[in-house]
Amino acid sequence: MPDVILGPDPKLFVTDIDNTLFDWVGYYVVAIRALLAEVEAIIGVPRAQLYSEARDVFTAHASIEFPFVVQELPSVIQYYGDDIDGMLKQVVDPARAAFLAAGATKLQPFADVVATLTELRRRCPRLPCIALTDAPRYVAMWKLNKLGLLPFFDAVYGLPDPRLPTHEKLARVKVDSEILLKHVSRHNFAFAGKVRILPDEYEKPGTRGLKTVLMDYELDEAPAEVRRTVVWVGDNRRKDVALGKRLGVFTAWAEYGIASAADIEALAEFSPLTNIEKNAEIAPQDLNGPRPDVTLSSFSEILRYIRPS
Ligand SMILES: [Mg+2]
């Protein structure tokens, strides 16, 4: 039997996305490898060189999920020069297609996520469900949409959208017009809920992201016992768990989301660890760090702690 059960009326359900709702690491390793393999095949620059260049691009954009990485690779820029249309058509499009095709096989929620969110909605129909992530807002919604999870949420909170790649001399944005339109129009994937873009400095483990969520639902100044009925789920102990404990919310650690060392190593081939940590927990852990209220060996276990309203 669980040792903690929340009362019949939890105030808010907030969850991280990557490695909490799906295996982001497994997905991203496969997708980026396919993307860079395609670039290699097209322009003939060896993979190791492209990995190293991708690393610099992800560093410059402070996100491993920068969607326009191909356009910014020095080898691609050098190969195409001022021929932006040629670059978009000959390498960016096929590389993107390779990324999508490879990623699609892995872009699935963990097996029990849909059933759990469905049950959560049934059990607590008035409970607002929020996604809070350090991924860029656009990318986060893109992923939730692909995962089929967007309709479960009332709001999505993410970091600022990616910067568009430009060719200064030609004063052109190096993005296909259809995709460009989605970005500049802040395409929201027909999402009916609320979308909030948090400043970069609100990145976890800072508390300002979750604090903003609490403020939006008028819970930031609620008494401790009320705040304790805010449920927060995340896979990263240094980030998610630490900030939950600092804010006094009911903090569940998604232990099942921890990536293998081999997968983290694979990511590190094309990204600095600081960027990877926006999406995944990196070992080693501080064993004296904050303890979660509960540890989940699957997402559905959160239901054990939430009584019907
Ligand atoms: Mg995560």
py3Dmol code that shows the C-alpha trace and the ligand (Angstrom):
import py3Dmol

protein = """\
ATOM      1  CA  MET A   1       0.000   0.000   0.000  1.00  0.00           C
ATOM      2  CA  PRO A   2       1.259   3.495  -0.733  1.00  0.00           C
ATOM      3  CA  ASP A   3       2.286   5.517   2.284  1.00  0.00           C
ATOM      4  CA  VAL A   4       1.011   8.807   0.882  1.00  0.00           C
ATOM      5  CA  ILE A   5      -2.364   9.454  -0.682  1.00  0.00           C
ATOM      6  CA  LEU A   6      -3.474  12.878  -1.724  1.00  0.00           C
ATOM      7  CA  GLY A   7      -6.889  14.073  -0.721  1.00  0.00           C
ATOM      8  CA  PRO A   8      -9.856  13.761  -3.040  1.00  0.00           C
ATOM      9  CA  ASP A   9      -9.243  17.080  -4.698  1.00  0.00           C
ATOM     10  CA  PRO A  10      -5.746  17.677  -6.032  1.00  0.00           C
ATOM     11  CA  LYS A  11      -5.353  21.237  -7.294  1.00  0.00           C
ATOM     12  CA  LEU A  12      -3.059  20.758 -10.248  1.00  0.00           C
ATOM     13  CA  PHE A  13      -1.278  18.025 -12.164  1.00  0.00           C
ATOM     14  CA  VAL A  14       2.014  19.120 -13.691  1.00  0.00           C
ATOM     15  CA  THR A  15       4.310  16.827 -15.629  1.00  0.00           C
ATOM     16  CA  ASP A  16       7.620  17.038 -17.396  1.00  0.00           C
ATOM     17  CA  ILE A  17       7.596  15.654 -20.964  1.00  0.00           C
ATOM     18  CA  ASP A  18      10.945  14.187 -22.057  1.00  0.00           C
ATOM     19  CA  ASN A  19      11.740  10.815 -20.471  1.00  0.00           C
ATOM     20  CA  THR A  20       8.660  11.184 -18.290  1.00  0.00           C
ATOM     21  CA  LEU A  21       5.978  10.703 -20.968  1.00  0.00           C
ATOM     22  CA  PHE A  22       8.197   9.069 -23.585  1.00  0.00           C
ATOM     23  CA  ASP A  23      11.732   7.848 -24.186  1.00  0.00           C
ATOM     24  CA  TRP A  24      13.174  11.095 -25.511  1.00  0.00           C
ATOM     25  CA  VAL A  25      16.779   9.937 -25.389  1.00  0.00           C
ATOM     26  CA  GLY A  26      16.127   6.779 -27.418  1.00  0.00           C
ATOM     27  CA  TYR A  27      14.114   8.817 -29.894  1.00  0.00           C
ATOM     28  CA  TYR A  28      16.576  11.627 -30.321  1.00  0.00           C
ATOM     29  CA  VAL A  29      19.673   9.465 -30.720  1.00  0.00           C
ATOM     30  CA  VAL A  30      18.031   7.544 -33.556  1.00  0.00           C
ATOM     31  CA  ALA A  31      16.552  10.623 -35.231  1.00  0.00           C
ATOM     32  CA  ILE A  32      19.692  12.799 -35.180  1.00  0.00           C
ATOM     33  CA  ARG A  33      21.888   9.919 -36.317  1.00  0.00           C
ATOM     34  CA  ALA A  34      19.602   9.428 -39.310  1.00  0.00           C
ATOM     35  CA  LEU A  35      19.628  13.152 -40.053  1.00  0.00           C
ATOM     36  CA  LEU A  36      23.411  13.433 -39.989  1.00  0.00           C
ATOM     37  CA  ALA A  37      23.844  10.188 -41.952  1.00  0.00           C
ATOM     38  CA  GLU A  38      21.685  11.726 -44.675  1.00  0.00           C
ATOM     39  CA  VAL A  39      23.765  14.920 -44.700  1.00  0.00           C
ATOM     40  CA  GLU A  40      26.911  12.794 -44.923  1.00  0.00           C
ATOM     41  CA  ALA A  41      25.517  10.843 -47.881  1.00  0.00           C
ATOM     42  CA  ILE A  42      24.543  14.028 -49.723  1.00  0.00           C
ATOM     43  CA  ILE A  43      27.522  16.329 -49.258  1.00  0.00           C
ATOM     44  CA  GLY A  44      30.173  13.682 -48.611  1.00  0.00           C
ATOM     45  CA  VAL A  45      31.568  15.151 -45.399  1.00  0.00           C
ATOM     46  CA  PRO A  46      32.442  12.434 -42.857  1.00  0.00           C
ATOM     47  CA  ARG A  47      30.075  11.876 -39.968  1.00  0.00           C
ATOM     48  CA  ALA A  48      32.615  12.630 -37.250  1.00  0.00           C
ATOM     49  CA  GLN A  49      33.086  16.090 -38.733  1.00  0.00           C
ATOM     50  CA  LEU A  50      29.325  16.678 -38.906  1.00  0.00           C
ATOM     51  CA  TYR A  51      28.851  15.476 -35.321  1.00  0.00           C
ATOM     52  CA  SER A  52      31.442  17.952 -34.155  1.00  0.00           C
ATOM     53  CA  GLU A  53      29.828  20.766 -36.146  1.00  0.00           C
ATOM     54  CA  ALA A  54      26.361  19.847 -34.828  1.00  0.00           C
ATOM     55  CA  ARG A  55      27.755  20.048 -31.325  1.00  0.00           C
ATOM     56  CA  ASP A  56      28.843  23.646 -31.934  1.00  0.00           C
ATOM     57  CA  VAL A  57      25.466  24.565 -33.430  1.00  0.00           C
ATOM     58  CA  PHE A  58      23.531  23.050 -30.521  1.00  0.00           C
ATOM     59  CA  THR A  59      25.855  24.875 -28.133  1.00  0.00           C
ATOM     60  CA  ALA A  60      25.361  28.207 -29.900  1.00  0.00           C
ATOM     61  CA  HIS A  61      21.588  27.795 -29.772  1.00  0.00           C
ATOM     62  CA  ALA A  62      21.641  26.449 -26.212  1.00  0.00           C
ATOM     63  CA  SER A  63      19.406  23.564 -27.243  1.00  0.00           C
ATOM     64  CA  ILE A  64      20.049  20.078 -28.519  1.00  0.00           C
ATOM     65  CA  GLU A  65      16.610  20.314 -30.116  1.00  0.00           C
ATOM     66  CA  PHE A  66      17.437  23.194 -32.438  1.00  0.00           C
ATOM     67  CA  PRO A  67      15.376  22.160 -35.495  1.00  0.00           C
ATOM     68  CA  PHE A  68      17.449  24.011 -38.107  1.00  0.00           C
ATOM     69  CA  VAL A  69      20.765  22.365 -37.348  1.00  0.00           C
ATOM     70  CA  VAL A  70      21.443  21.274 -40.950  1.00  0.00           C
ATOM     71  CA  GLN A  71      21.263  24.829 -42.315  1.00  0.00           C
ATOM     72  CA  GLU A  72      23.803  25.963 -39.714  1.00  0.00           C
ATOM     73  CA  LEU A  73      26.429  23.242 -40.209  1.00  0.00           C
ATOM     74  CA  PRO A  74      29.593  24.942 -41.526  1.00  0.00           C
ATOM     75  CA  SER A  75      30.141  22.085 -44.019  1.00  0.00           C
ATOM     76  CA  VAL A  76      26.659  22.604 -45.465  1.00  0.00           C
ATOM     77  CA  ILE A  77      27.100  26.379 -45.593  1.00  0.00           C
ATOM     78  CA  GLN A  78      30.409  25.957 -47.382  1.00  0.00           C
ATOM     79  CA  TYR A  79      29.038  23.383 -49.828  1.00  0.00           C
ATOM     80  CA  TYR A  80      26.061  25.482 -50.947  1.00  0.00           C
ATOM     81  CA  GLY A  81      27.365  29.016 -50.538  1.00  0.00           C
ATOM     82  CA  ASP A  82      24.638  31.460 -51.571  1.00  0.00           C
ATOM     83  CA  ASP A  83      22.458  28.750 -53.120  1.00  0.00           C
ATOM     84  CA  ILE A  84      19.862  28.711 -50.346  1.00  0.00           C
ATOM     85  CA  ASP A  85      17.160  27.079 -52.463  1.00  0.00           C
ATOM     86  CA  GLY A  86      19.561  24.338 -53.528  1.00  0.00           C
ATOM     87  CA  MET A  87      20.552  23.747 -49.923  1.00  0.00           C
ATOM     88  CA  LEU A  88      16.947  23.553 -48.726  1.00  0.00           C
ATOM     89  CA  LYS A  89      15.944  21.199 -51.501  1.00  0.00           C
ATOM     90  CA  GLN A  90      18.999  19.004 -51.771  1.00  0.00           C
ATOM     91  CA  VAL A  91      20.027  18.494 -48.168  1.00  0.00           C
ATOM     92  CA  VAL A  92      17.690  20.120 -45.613  1.00  0.00           C
ATOM     93  CA  ASP A  93      14.500  18.470 -46.896  1.00  0.00           C
ATOM     94  CA  PRO A  94      15.891  14.932 -47.225  1.00  0.00           C
ATOM     95  CA  ALA A  95      17.720  15.191 -43.886  1.00  0.00           C
ATOM     96  CA  ARG A  96      14.506  16.326 -42.231  1.00  0.00           C
ATOM     97  CA  ALA A  97      12.629  13.439 -43.850  1.00  0.00           C
ATOM     98  CA  ALA A  98      15.257  10.997 -42.560  1.00  0.00           C
ATOM     99  CA  PHE A  99      14.951  12.512 -39.068  1.00  0.00           C
ATOM    100  CA  LEU A 100      11.152  12.186 -39.126  1.00  0.00           C
ATOM    101  CA  ALA A 101      11.144   8.648 -40.491  1.00  0.00           C
ATOM    102  CA  ALA A 102      13.708   7.366 -38.010  1.00  0.00           C
ATOM    103  CA  GLY A 103      12.170   9.317 -35.126  1.00  0.00           C
ATOM    104  CA  ALA A 104       8.646   8.123 -35.892  1.00  0.00           C
ATOM    105  CA  THR A 105       9.546   4.593 -34.860  1.00  0.00           C
ATOM    106  CA  LYS A 106      10.492   5.868 -31.411  1.00  0.00           C
ATOM    107  CA  LEU A 107       8.125   8.768 -30.919  1.00  0.00           C
ATOM    108  CA  GLN A 108       5.623   6.833 -28.833  1.00  0.00           C
ATOM    109  CA  PRO A 109       4.434   7.506 -25.301  1.00  0.00           C
ATOM    110  CA  PHE A 110       5.508   5.000 -22.670  1.00  0.00           C
ATOM    111  CA  ALA A 111       3.032   2.109 -22.805  1.00  0.00           C
ATOM    112  CA  ASP A 112       0.813   3.232 -19.921  1.00  0.00           C
ATOM    113  CA  VAL A 113       0.775   6.994 -20.505  1.00  0.00           C
ATOM    114  CA  VAL A 114      -2.403   7.320 -22.588  1.00  0.00           C
ATOM    115  CA  ALA A 115      -4.368   5.028 -20.251  1.00  0.00           C
ATOM    116  CA  THR A 116      -3.066   6.905 -17.208  1.00  0.00           C
ATOM    117  CA  LEU A 117      -3.939  10.358 -18.528  1.00  0.00           C
ATOM    118  CA  THR A 118      -7.349   9.062 -19.606  1.00  0.00           C
ATOM    119  CA  GLU A 119      -7.975   7.679 -16.131  1.00  0.00           C
ATOM    120  CA  LEU A 120      -6.693  10.868 -14.513  1.00  0.00           C
ATOM    121  CA  ARG A 121      -9.172  12.884 -16.575  1.00  0.00           C
ATOM    122  CA  ARG A 122     -11.991  10.502 -15.641  1.00  0.00           C
ATOM    123  CA  ARG A 123     -11.072  10.424 -11.987  1.00  0.00           C
ATOM    124  CA  CYS A 124     -10.525  14.159 -11.578  1.00  0.00           C
ATOM    125  CA  PRO A 125     -12.434  15.942 -14.359  1.00  0.00           C
ATOM    126  CA  ARG A 126     -11.750  19.429 -12.974  1.00  0.00           C
ATOM    127  CA  LEU A 127      -8.035  18.868 -12.389  1.00  0.00           C
ATOM    128  CA  PRO A 128      -5.954  21.081 -14.698  1.00  0.00           C
ATOM    129  CA  CYS A 129      -3.222  19.070 -16.470  1.00  0.00           C
ATOM    130  CA  ILE A 130      -0.081  20.983 -17.348  1.00  0.00           C
ATOM    131  CA  ALA A 131       3.084  20.092 -19.275  1.00  0.00           C
ATOM    132  CA  LEU A 132       6.206  21.953 -18.115  1.00  0.00           C
ATOM    133  CA  THR A 133       9.436  21.453 -20.041  1.00  0.00           C
ATOM    134  CA  ASP A 134      12.858  22.937 -20.731  1.00  0.00           C
ATOM    135  CA  ALA A 135      12.407  22.129 -24.418  1.00  0.00           C
ATOM    136  CA  PRO A 136      11.559  25.042 -26.723  1.00  0.00           C
ATOM    137  CA  ARG A 137       7.794  25.642 -26.708  1.00  0.00           C
ATOM    138  CA  TYR A 138       7.355  24.877 -30.425  1.00  0.00           C
ATOM    139  CA  VAL A 139       9.342  21.660 -30.217  1.00  0.00           C
ATOM    140  CA  ALA A 140       7.501  20.579 -27.058  1.00  0.00           C
ATOM    141  CA  MET A 141       4.112  21.031 -28.726  1.00  0.00           C
ATOM    142  CA  TRP A 142       5.340  19.329 -31.880  1.00  0.00           C
ATOM    143  CA  LYS A 143       6.346  16.315 -29.807  1.00  0.00           C
ATOM    144  CA  LEU A 144       3.135  16.213 -27.731  1.00  0.00           C
ATOM    145  CA  ASN A 145       1.170  16.403 -30.956  1.00  0.00           C
ATOM    146  CA  LYS A 146       3.124  13.558 -32.562  1.00  0.00           C
ATOM    147  CA  LEU A 147       2.741  11.534 -29.369  1.00  0.00           C
ATOM    148  CA  GLY A 148      -1.022  12.072 -29.497  1.00  0.00           C
ATOM    149  CA  LEU A 149      -0.930  13.598 -26.015  1.00  0.00           C
ATOM    150  CA  LEU A 150      -1.741  17.248 -26.675  1.00  0.00           C
ATOM    151  CA  PRO A 151      -5.525  16.869 -26.078  1.00  0.00           C
ATOM    152  CA  PHE A 152      -4.883  15.684 -22.509  1.00  0.00           C
ATOM    153  CA  PHE A 153      -3.353  19.003 -21.520  1.00  0.00           C
ATOM    154  CA  ASP A 154      -4.867  22.307 -20.468  1.00  0.00           C
ATOM    155  CA  ALA A 155      -1.610  24.188 -20.834  1.00  0.00           C
ATOM    156  CA  VAL A 156       1.940  23.792 -22.107  1.00  0.00           C
ATOM    157  CA  TYR A 157       4.871  25.758 -20.646  1.00  0.00           C
ATOM    158  CA  GLY A 158       8.175  25.717 -22.527  1.00  0.00           C
ATOM    159  CA  LEU A 159      11.268  27.792 -23.192  1.00  0.00           C
ATOM    160  CA  PRO A 160      11.511  30.281 -26.092  1.00  0.00           C
ATOM    161  CA  ASP A 161      11.048  29.099 -29.648  1.00  0.00           C
ATOM    162  CA  PRO A 162      14.137  28.378 -31.747  1.00  0.00           C
ATOM    163  CA  ARG A 163      15.895  31.250 -33.501  1.00  0.00           C
ATOM    164  CA  LEU A 164      15.460  31.105 -37.267  1.00  0.00           C
ATOM    165  CA  PRO A 165      18.650  30.587 -39.301  1.00  0.00           C
ATOM    166  CA  THR A 166      19.444  33.481 -41.648  1.00  0.00           C
ATOM    167  CA  HIS A 167      21.778  34.268 -44.503  1.00  0.00           C
ATOM    168  CA  GLU A 168      22.912  37.786 -43.610  1.00  0.00           C
ATOM    169  CA  LYS A 169      24.248  38.846 -47.012  1.00  0.00           C
ATOM    170  CA  LEU A 170      21.161  37.707 -48.897  1.00  0.00           C
ATOM    171  CA  ALA A 171      18.868  38.852 -46.075  1.00  0.00           C
ATOM    172  CA  ARG A 172      17.065  35.513 -46.269  1.00  0.00           C
ATOM    173  CA  VAL A 173      15.706  33.108 -43.727  1.00  0.00           C
ATOM    174  CA  LYS A 174      17.084  29.661 -44.497  1.00  0.00           C
ATOM    175  CA  VAL A 175      13.852  27.758 -43.914  1.00  0.00           C
ATOM    176  CA  ASP A 176      11.351  26.277 -46.347  1.00  0.00           C
ATOM    177  CA  SER A 177       8.392  28.694 -46.617  1.00  0.00           C
ATOM    178  CA  GLU A 178       5.800  26.227 -45.351  1.00  0.00           C
ATOM    179  CA  ILE A 179       7.814  25.410 -42.243  1.00  0.00           C
ATOM    180  CA  LEU A 180       8.742  29.062 -41.811  1.00  0.00           C
ATOM    181  CA  LEU A 181       5.081  30.005 -41.732  1.00  0.00           C
ATOM    182  CA  LYS A 182       4.424  27.500 -38.949  1.00  0.00           C
ATOM    183  CA  HIS A 183       7.183  29.018 -36.877  1.00  0.00           C
ATOM    184  CA  VAL A 184       6.432  32.700 -37.434  1.00  0.00           C
ATOM    185  CA  SER A 185       2.706  32.200 -36.965  1.00  0.00           C
ATOM    186  CA  ARG A 186       3.422  30.334 -33.716  1.00  0.00           C
ATOM    187  CA  HIS A 187       1.510  27.375 -35.048  1.00  0.00           C
ATOM    188  CA  ASN A 188      -0.171  25.709 -32.094  1.00  0.00           C
ATOM    189  CA  PHE A 189      -1.218  22.350 -33.602  1.00  0.00           C
ATOM    190  CA  ALA A 190      -4.913  23.175 -33.035  1.00  0.00           C
ATOM    191  CA  PHE A 191      -4.261  23.101 -29.315  1.00  0.00           C
ATOM    192  CA  ALA A 192      -7.238  24.476 -27.387  1.00  0.00           C
ATOM    193  CA  GLY A 193      -5.332  25.041 -24.178  1.00  0.00           C
ATOM    194  CA  LYS A 194      -3.052  27.770 -22.966  1.00  0.00           C
ATOM    195  CA  VAL A 195       0.520  28.139 -24.179  1.00  0.00           C
ATOM    196  CA  ARG A 196       3.195  29.976 -22.251  1.00  0.00           C
ATOM    197  CA  ILE A 197       6.724  30.714 -23.317  1.00  0.00           C
ATOM    198  CA  LEU A 198       8.993  31.128 -20.329  1.00  0.00           C
ATOM    199  CA  PRO A 199      12.224  33.143 -20.465  1.00  0.00           C
ATOM    200  CA  ASP A 200      15.427  31.079 -20.928  1.00  0.00           C
ATOM    201  CA  GLU A 201      16.521  31.899 -17.411  1.00  0.00           C
ATOM    202  CA  TYR A 202      13.459  30.073 -16.061  1.00  0.00           C
ATOM    203  CA  GLU A 203      15.118  26.786 -16.977  1.00  0.00           C
ATOM    204  CA  LYS A 204      14.924  24.041 -14.354  1.00  0.00           C
ATOM    205  CA  PRO A 205      16.151  23.464 -11.655  1.00  0.00           C
ATOM    206  CA  GLY A 206      15.262  27.116 -11.130  1.00  0.00           C
ATOM    207  CA  THR A 207      11.844  27.296  -9.529  1.00  0.00           C
ATOM    208  CA  ARG A 208      10.499  30.137 -11.649  1.00  0.00           C
ATOM    209  CA  GLY A 209       8.926  27.906 -14.310  1.00  0.00           C
ATOM    210  CA  LEU A 210       6.834  25.863 -11.908  1.00  0.00           C
ATOM    211  CA  LYS A 211       6.259  28.994  -9.822  1.00  0.00           C
ATOM    212  CA  THR A 212       4.752  30.651 -12.901  1.00  0.00           C
ATOM    213  CA  VAL A 213       2.412  27.688 -13.297  1.00  0.00           C
ATOM    214  CA  LEU A 214       1.395  28.006  -9.646  1.00  0.00           C
ATOM    215  CA  MET A 215       0.836  31.741 -10.076  1.00  0.00           C
ATOM    216  CA  ASP A 216      -1.324  31.194 -13.144  1.00  0.00           C
ATOM    217  CA  TYR A 217      -3.558  28.906 -11.101  1.00  0.00           C
ATOM    218  CA  GLU A 218      -3.416  31.180  -8.057  1.00  0.00           C
ATOM    219  CA  LEU A 219      -1.610  28.653  -5.950  1.00  0.00           C
ATOM    220  CA  ASP A 220       1.734  30.404  -5.474  1.00  0.00           C
ATOM    221  CA  GLU A 221       0.713  31.881  -2.161  1.00  0.00           C
ATOM    222  CA  ALA A 222      -1.498  29.010  -1.096  1.00  0.00           C
ATOM    223  CA  PRO A 223      -0.899  27.478   2.343  1.00  0.00           C
ATOM    224  CA  ALA A 224       1.548  24.571   2.465  1.00  0.00           C
ATOM    225  CA  GLU A 225      -1.179  21.947   2.803  1.00  0.00           C
ATOM    226  CA  VAL A 226      -2.878  23.218  -0.356  1.00  0.00           C
ATOM    227  CA  ARG A 227       0.343  23.446  -2.310  1.00  0.00           C
ATOM    228  CA  ARG A 228       1.022  19.893  -1.284  1.00  0.00           C
ATOM    229  CA  THR A 229      -1.939  18.857  -3.425  1.00  0.00           C
ATOM    230  CA  VAL A 230      -0.161  20.038  -6.556  1.00  0.00           C
ATOM    231  CA  VAL A 231       1.209  16.897  -8.205  1.00  0.00           C
ATOM    232  CA  TRP A 232       4.525  17.267 -10.056  1.00  0.00           C
ATOM    233  CA  VAL A 233       6.124  14.432 -12.036  1.00  0.00           C
ATOM    234  CA  GLY A 234       9.605  14.468 -13.581  1.00  0.00           C
ATOM    235  CA  ASP A 235      12.482  12.135 -14.352  1.00  0.00           C
ATOM    236  CA  ASN A 236      15.431  14.318 -13.459  1.00  0.00           C
ATOM    237  CA  ARG A 237      16.419  14.323  -9.817  1.00  0.00           C
ATOM    238  CA  ARG A 238      18.768  17.299  -9.947  1.00  0.00           C
ATOM    239  CA  LYS A 239      16.245  19.362 -11.838  1.00  0.00           C
ATOM    240  CA  ASP A 240      12.648  18.196 -11.503  1.00  0.00           C
ATOM    241  CA  VAL A 241      12.737  16.648  -8.051  1.00  0.00           C
ATOM    242  CA  ALA A 242      14.876  19.385  -6.565  1.00  0.00           C
ATOM    243  CA  LEU A 243      12.597  22.180  -7.692  1.00  0.00           C
ATOM    244  CA  GLY A 244       9.437  20.359  -6.621  1.00  0.00           C
ATOM    245  CA  LYS A 245      10.784  19.924  -3.137  1.00  0.00           C
ATOM    246  CA  ARG A 246      11.832  23.563  -2.968  1.00  0.00           C
ATOM    247  CA  LEU A 247       8.301  24.647  -3.823  1.00  0.00           C
ATOM    248  CA  GLY A 248       6.645  22.202  -1.450  1.00  0.00           C
ATOM    249  CA  VAL A 249       4.550  20.426  -4.074  1.00  0.00           C
ATOM    250  CA  PHE A 250       3.881  16.673  -4.131  1.00  0.00           C
ATOM    251  CA  THR A 251       6.915  15.483  -6.054  1.00  0.00           C
ATOM    252  CA  ALA A 252       7.016  12.188  -7.926  1.00  0.00           C
ATOM    253  CA  TRP A 253      10.261  10.987  -9.463  1.00  0.00           C
ATOM    254  CA  ALA A 254       9.816   9.125 -12.743  1.00  0.00           C
ATOM    255  CA  GLU A 255      12.624   6.687 -12.105  1.00  0.00           C
ATOM    256  CA  TYR A 256      11.561   4.601 -15.100  1.00  0.00           C
ATOM    257  CA  GLY A 257      12.622   7.465 -17.396  1.00  0.00           C
ATOM    258  CA  ILE A 258      16.324   7.319 -16.611  1.00  0.00           C
ATOM    259  CA  ALA A 259      18.299   6.825 -19.821  1.00  0.00           C
ATOM    260  CA  SER A 260      21.027   4.248 -20.181  1.00  0.00           C
ATOM    261  CA  ALA A 261      24.639   5.397 -19.962  1.00  0.00           C
ATOM    262  CA  ALA A 262      25.114   4.153 -23.532  1.00  0.00           C
ATOM    263  CA  ASP A 263      22.337   6.402 -24.823  1.00  0.00           C
ATOM    264  CA  ILE A 264      23.678   9.435 -22.952  1.00  0.00           C
ATOM    265  CA  GLU A 265      27.096   8.710 -24.434  1.00  0.00           C
ATOM    266  CA  ALA A 266      25.550   8.524 -27.891  1.00  0.00           C
ATOM    267  CA  LEU A 267      23.984  11.950 -27.370  1.00  0.00           C
ATOM    268  CA  ALA A 268      27.253  13.354 -26.094  1.00  0.00           C
ATOM    269  CA  GLU A 269      28.793  12.639 -29.501  1.00  0.00           C
ATOM    270  CA  PHE A 270      26.861  15.568 -30.931  1.00  0.00           C
ATOM    271  CA  SER A 271      25.936  17.674 -27.938  1.00  0.00           C
ATOM    272  CA  PRO A 272      27.562  19.043 -24.805  1.00  0.00           C
ATOM    273  CA  LEU A 273      26.251  17.532 -21.577  1.00  0.00           C
ATOM    274  CA  THR A 274      24.819  20.861 -20.428  1.00  0.00           C
ATOM    275  CA  ASN A 275      22.394  20.745 -23.341  1.00  0.00           C
ATOM    276  CA  ILE A 276      21.548  17.082 -22.887  1.00  0.00           C
ATOM    277  CA  GLU A 277      20.561  17.825 -19.333  1.00  0.00           C
ATOM    278  CA  LYS A 278      17.743  20.030 -20.550  1.00  0.00           C
ATOM    279  CA  ASN A 279      16.070  16.799 -21.633  1.00  0.00           C
ATOM    280  CA  ALA A 280      17.601  13.979 -19.622  1.00  0.00           C
ATOM    281  CA  GLU A 281      19.206  13.200 -16.298  1.00  0.00           C
ATOM    282  CA  ILE A 282      22.936  12.714 -16.442  1.00  0.00           C
ATOM    283  CA  ALA A 283      24.786  10.434 -14.041  1.00  0.00           C
ATOM    284  CA  PRO A 284      26.376  10.549 -11.565  1.00  0.00           C
ATOM    285  CA  GLN A 285      23.793  11.733  -9.095  1.00  0.00           C
ATOM    286  CA  ASP A 286      24.299  13.448  -5.808  1.00  0.00           C
ATOM    287  CA  LEU A 287      22.978  10.760  -3.518  1.00  0.00           C
ATOM    288  CA  ASN A 288      22.511  13.304  -0.775  1.00  0.00           C
ATOM    289  CA  GLY A 289      20.323  15.384  -3.055  1.00  0.00           C
ATOM    290  CA  PRO A 290      16.634  16.018  -2.521  1.00  0.00           C
ATOM    291  CA  ARG A 291      14.369  13.004  -2.090  1.00  0.00           C
ATOM    292  CA  PRO A 292      11.098  12.804  -3.975  1.00  0.00           C
ATOM    293  CA  ASP A 293       7.864  12.206  -2.082  1.00  0.00           C
ATOM    294  CA  VAL A 294       7.308   9.106  -4.171  1.00  0.00           C
ATOM    295  CA  THR A 295       9.254   7.135  -6.763  1.00  0.00           C
ATOM    296  CA  LEU A 296       7.462   5.763  -9.804  1.00  0.00           C
ATOM    297  CA  SER A 297       8.527   2.621 -11.619  1.00  0.00           C
ATOM    298  CA  SER A 298       5.934   3.426 -14.281  1.00  0.00           C
ATOM    299  CA  PHE A 299       3.887   6.524 -15.103  1.00  0.00           C
ATOM    300  CA  SER A 300       0.634   4.820 -14.105  1.00  0.00           C
ATOM    301  CA  GLU A 301       1.826   4.454 -10.517  1.00  0.00           C
ATOM    302  CA  ILE A 302       0.992   8.131  -9.997  1.00  0.00           C
ATOM    303  CA  LEU A 303      -2.668   7.083  -9.915  1.00  0.00           C
ATOM    304  CA  ARG A 304      -2.023   5.261  -6.657  1.00  0.00           C
ATOM    305  CA  TYR A 305      -1.624   8.617  -5.011  1.00  0.00           C
ATOM    306  CA  ILE A 306      -4.576  10.459  -6.480  1.00  0.00           C
ATOM    307  CA  ARG A 307      -8.054   9.775  -5.159  1.00  0.00           C
ATOM    308  CA  PRO A 308     -11.080  10.489  -7.313  1.00  0.00           C
ATOM    309  CA  SER A 309     -12.699  13.895  -6.833  1.00  0.00           C
TER     310      SER A 309
END
"""
ligand_1 = """\
1
MG
Mg 12.649 15.034 -18.484
"""
view = py3Dmol.view(width=600, height=400)
view.addModel(protein, "pdb")
view.setStyle({"model": 0}, {"cartoon": {"style": "trace"}})
view.addModel(ligand_1, "xyz")
view.setStyle({"model": 1}, {"stick": {}})
view.zoomTo()
view.show()
